[in-house]
Amino acid sequence: MNKTQLVAKFASLASIPDSRADFYLAALLDAMESGLRHDGRVAIKDFGTFERRVRSGRSYRVPGTEQIVTSPPREKVTFRPSPALRARIGCAPAVQHESEVKV
């Protein structure tokens, strides 16, 4: 689903014009962007959590020259769906690693 389809769906569910739905969606996205920028995290109950994380830099070898190049650390945004959202859309529960299992 792209933004245009999301606006149309929101407008039909709320019985409002597309232009107003677009305005509300833009306001929501701006608020989420601001939250990620300032707090690094946006959590929406029963939906999920958007979180800004830093991916460490890495070194790799260029195949043709065998030169080692280092990439700088980068930021990325991750999304972790809530258990309620997973259940609503029919996703399997998250797999727990052996190191996380409590005995």
DAWOZI-V573770 format. One record per run of one state. SS is the DSSP state (@ for helix, = for strand, . for the rest). FROM is the first residue (numbers start at 1). TO is the last residue. If there is no record, write none. Layout:
BEGIN
<<SS FROM TO> <SS FROM TO>>
END
This chain:
BEGIN
<<. 1 2> <@ 3 14> <. 15 17> <@ 18 38> <. 39 40> <= 41 44> <. 45 47> <= 48 55> <. 56 57> <= 58 61> <. 62 67> <= 68 71> <. 72 73> <= 74 81> <. 82 82> <@ 83 89> <. 90 97> <@ 98 100> <. 101 103>>
END
